[in-house]
């Protein structure tokens, strides 16, 4: 009887050990699954924030849609490469894409540095805006500083590539300040975008500018004219496509 009792106790202990081991394995599997879900969610959130501003991304996740908003005061930046079509004919496709990627990646870092929102790229054009989606009071200065840093980066890059006998891009930059409507459209491949005459005028500032210069509109100038950080070179009234004669200034650091 004693032997049977001992065997029964040992069997009970074995079953308890097996139960504890199974529970432990189960907990490990649950923790691994939870960590995997967390990592996947974190990665998907990071990807979403690479496409949309954080405020818009959060609204989209919470509601399944994001409303377009009128932003009454924002500053829009446009850049474009001079003679891009001609240069593209003298480069292989891979060389062309590599060069554009190097430039636009540098622009992205500059936008992040000054808290400016990258909007999109269209071919060789790069578009960004300050003061959205959350309005702020420093967007005019932020965007112009970012534009000047882009101009410096492109100048240094051109000198380095020229010394190596390599082709290089030259850039025109335009800036304008005003109101825009901002939001996302469509149901697939979401893209945050802005619309309005402010955007069109910023594009005209770029196309009416000069290589290596930051060309600003009257509205941007009026916001910055008392800022000691900058110097201004009044260009007079310049003919701009679809706009007639428009006052423009080149801006530089004092």
C-alpha positions as CSV (number, residue, x, y, z in Angstrom):
1,X,0.0,0.0,0.0
2,X,2.9,2.3,0.8
3,X,4.5,1.6,-2.5
4,X,1.3,2.3,-4.3
5,X,0.8,5.5,-2.5
6,X,4.4,6.6,-3.4
7,X,3.8,5.7,-7.0
8,X,0.6,7.7,-7.0
9,X,2.3,10.7,-5.5
10,X,5.1,10.5,-8.1
11,X,2.5,10.3,-10.9
12,X,0.7,13.3,-9.5
13,X,4.0,15.2,-9.4
14,X,4.9,14.2,-12.9
15,X,1.5,15.4,-14.1
16,X,2.0,18.7,-12.3
17,X,5.4,19.1,-13.9
18,X,4.0,18.4,-17.3
19,X,1.1,20.9,-16.7
20,X,3.6,23.6,-15.6
21,X,5.8,22.9,-18.6
22,X,2.8,23.1,-21.0
23,X,1.7,26.4,-19.3
24,X,5.2,27.8,-19.6
25,X,5.4,26.9,-23.3
26,X,2.0,28.3,-23.9
27,X,3.0,31.6,-22.2
28,X,6.2,31.8,-24.3
29,X,4.1,31.2,-27.5
30,X,1.6,33.9,-26.5
31,X,4.4,36.3,-25.7
32,X,6.1,35.6,-29.0
33,X,2.8,36.1,-30.9
34,X,2.1,39.3,-29.1
35,X,5.7,40.6,-29.8
36,X,5.3,39.6,-33.5
37,X,1.9,41.5,-33.7
38,X,3.5,44.5,-31.9
39,X,6.4,44.6,-34.4
40,X,4.1,44.2,-37.3
41,X,1.9,47.0,-36.1
42,X,4.9,49.2,-35.4
43,X,6.3,48.6,-38.9
44,X,2.9,49.3,-40.5
45,X,2.6,52.6,-38.5
46,X,6.1,53.6,-39.6
47,X,5.2,52.9,-43.3
48,X,2.0,54.9,-42.9
49,X,3.9,57.9,-41.4
50,X,6.3,57.8,-44.4
51,X,3.3,58.4,-46.6
52,X,1.1,60.7,-44.5
53,X,1.6,63.4,-41.8
54,X,1.1,62.0,-38.3
55,X,-2.1,63.9,-37.6
56,X,-3.7,62.8,-40.9
57,X,-2.5,59.2,-40.4
58,X,-4.0,59.0,-36.9
59,X,-7.3,60.4,-38.2
60,X,-7.3,57.8,-41.0
61,X,-6.7,55.0,-38.6
62,X,-9.4,56.2,-36.2
63,X,-12.1,57.0,-38.7
64,X,-11.2,55.2,-41.9
65,X,-11.0,58.5,-43.7
66,X,-9.5,62.0,-43.3
67,X,-11.2,65.3,-44.0
68,X,-9.7,67.9,-46.3
69,X,-8.8,71.1,-44.4
70,X,-8.3,74.7,-45.3
71,X,-5.0,76.0,-44.0
72,X,-5.1,79.7,-44.2
73,X,-1.4,80.4,-43.9
74,X,1.3,78.1,-45.3
75,X,4.5,78.4,-47.3
76,X,5.0,76.2,-50.4
77,X,8.4,75.3,-51.9
78,X,8.9,74.0,-55.4
79,X,12.2,72.8,-56.9
80,X,13.1,71.7,-60.5
81,X,16.2,70.7,-62.3
82,X,17.4,72.8,-65.2
83,X,17.8,71.0,-68.5
84,X,16.6,67.7,-67.0
85,X,15.3,66.3,-70.2
86,X,18.6,66.9,-72.0
87,X,20.6,65.4,-69.2
88,X,18.4,62.4,-69.0
89,X,19.2,61.6,-72.7
90,X,22.9,61.4,-71.8
91,X,22.5,59.1,-68.8
92,X,21.4,55.5,-68.4
93,X,18.1,54.9,-66.6
94,X,19.9,53.6,-63.5
95,X,22.3,56.5,-63.4
96,X,19.4,59.0,-63.7
97,X,17.4,57.4,-60.9
98,X,20.4,57.1,-58.7
99,X,21.2,60.8,-59.1
100,X,17.6,61.9,-58.5
101,X,17.4,59.6,-55.4
102,X,20.6,61.1,-53.9
103,X,19.3,64.6,-54.4
104,X,15.8,64.0,-53.1
105,X,17.0,61.9,-50.1
106,X,19.1,64.9,-49.1
107,X,16.1,67.2,-49.6
108,X,14.1,64.9,-47.3
109,X,16.6,65.2,-44.5
110,X,16.7,69.0,-44.9
111,X,12.8,69.1,-44.7
112,X,13.0,67.0,-41.5
113,X,15.6,69.3,-40.0
114,X,13.4,72.4,-40.5
115,X,10.1,70.7,-39.7
116,X,8.8,71.2,-43.2
117,X,6.3,68.6,-44.7
118,X,7.4,66.9,-47.9
119,X,4.3,66.7,-50.1
120,X,5.4,64.8,-53.2
121,X,7.8,64.5,-56.1
122,X,6.7,64.7,-59.7
123,X,9.4,63.6,-62.1
124,X,12.3,65.9,-61.3
125,X,10.2,68.3,-59.3
126,X,10.1,68.3,-55.5
127,X,7.3,69.9,-53.5
128,X,7.1,70.7,-49.8
129,X,5.2,73.0,-47.5
130,X,5.5,74.5,-44.0
131,X,2.8,75.3,-41.5
132,X,0.7,72.1,-42.1
133,X,-1.1,70.0,-41.2
134,X,-0.6,71.7,-37.9
135,X,-0.4,75.5,-38.3
136,X,2.6,77.3,-36.8
137,X,4.1,80.8,-36.9
138,X,7.6,79.9,-38.1
139,X,6.7,78.2,-41.4
140,X,7.9,81.1,-43.7
141,X,11.3,81.3,-42.2
142,X,11.6,77.5,-41.9
143,X,10.8,76.9,-45.6
144,X,13.1,79.7,-46.8
145,X,16.0,78.3,-44.7
146,X,15.3,74.9,-46.1
147,X,15.3,76.2,-49.6
148,X,18.6,78.0,-49.1
149,X,20.2,74.8,-47.7
150,X,19.0,72.9,-50.7
151,X,20.6,75.5,-53.0
152,X,23.9,75.2,-51.1
153,X,23.8,71.4,-51.2
154,X,23.2,71.3,-55.0
155,X,26.0,73.8,-55.5
156,X,28.5,71.7,-53.5
157,X,27.4,68.6,-55.2
158,X,27.8,70.2,-58.7
159,X,31.3,71.3,-57.8
160,X,32.3,67.8,-56.6
161,X,30.8,66.0,-59.7
162,X,32.3,68.6,-62.1
163,X,35.8,67.9,-60.6
164,X,35.2,64.2,-61.3
165,X,34.1,64.8,-64.8
166,X,30.5,63.6,-64.0
167,X,27.2,65.2,-65.1
168,X,25.4,67.2,-62.4
169,X,22.0,68.9,-61.9
170,X,21.4,72.6,-61.5
171,X,18.4,73.7,-59.6
172,X,15.8,76.4,-59.5
173,X,13.8,77.0,-56.3
174,X,10.5,79.0,-55.8
175,X,8.6,79.8,-52.6
176,X,5.2,81.4,-52.1
177,X,3.0,81.9,-49.0
178,X,-0.8,81.8,-48.8
179,X,-3.7,79.5,-48.1
180,X,-4.2,75.9,-49.4
181,X,-6.6,73.1,-49.1
182,X,-4.8,70.0,-47.8
183,X,-5.9,66.4,-47.6
184,X,-6.0,62.9,-49.2
185,X,-8.0,61.8,-52.1
186,X,-9.0,58.4,-53.4
187,X,-9.3,55.0,-51.7
188,X,-6.0,53.3,-52.9
189,X,-2.3,54.4,-52.6
190,X,-3.1,57.3,-50.3
191,X,-1.2,60.5,-50.9
192,X,-1.4,63.7,-48.9
193,X,-1.6,66.7,-51.2
194,X,-2.4,70.4,-51.3
195,X,-4.3,72.5,-53.8
196,X,-5.0,76.1,-54.5
197,X,-3.5,79.2,-56.2
198,X,-0.8,79.4,-53.6
199,X,0.6,76.1,-55.0
200,X,0.4,77.4,-58.6
201,X,2.2,80.6,-57.7
202,X,5.0,78.7,-55.9
203,X,5.4,76.7,-59.1
204,X,5.6,80.0,-61.1
205,X,8.2,81.3,-58.7
206,X,10.4,78.3,-59.5
207,X,9.9,78.4,-63.3
208,X,10.6,82.2,-63.3
209,X,13.6,81.9,-61.1
210,X,17.3,81.4,-61.8
211,X,19.7,78.5,-61.3
212,X,21.0,78.3,-57.7
213,X,18.7,81.0,-56.5
214,X,15.7,81.0,-54.2
215,X,13.0,83.1,-55.8
216,X,10.2,84.3,-53.5
217,X,6.8,86.0,-54.1
218,X,5.6,89.3,-52.7
219,X,3.5,87.5,-50.0
220,X,6.5,85.6,-48.8
221,X,8.7,88.8,-48.9
222,X,6.1,90.7,-46.9
223,X,6.3,88.1,-44.1
224,X,10.1,88.1,-44.0
225,X,11.2,91.6,-44.9
226,X,11.9,92.6,-41.3
227,X,13.7,89.4,-40.5
228,X,17.4,90.2,-40.1
229,X,18.5,86.7,-41.0
230,X,17.8,87.4,-44.7
231,X,18.8,89.8,-47.5
232,X,16.6,90.5,-50.5
233,X,17.3,91.4,-54.1
234,X,14.2,92.9,-55.7
235,X,13.9,91.7,-59.3
236,X,11.0,94.0,-60.3
237,X,7.8,92.7,-62.0
238,X,8.5,89.5,-63.9
239,X,6.2,87.9,-66.4
240,X,4.9,84.6,-65.0
241,X,3.0,82.1,-67.1
242,X,-0.8,82.5,-66.4
243,X,-0.1,85.2,-63.8
244,X,1.0,88.3,-65.8
245,X,3.6,90.5,-64.2
246,X,4.4,89.5,-60.7
247,X,6.8,91.1,-58.1
248,X,9.7,88.7,-57.2
249,X,12.7,88.8,-54.9
250,X,15.8,86.6,-54.7
251,X,16.5,85.8,-51.0
252,X,19.8,84.9,-49.4
253,X,21.3,84.8,-45.9
254,X,22.6,88.1,-44.5
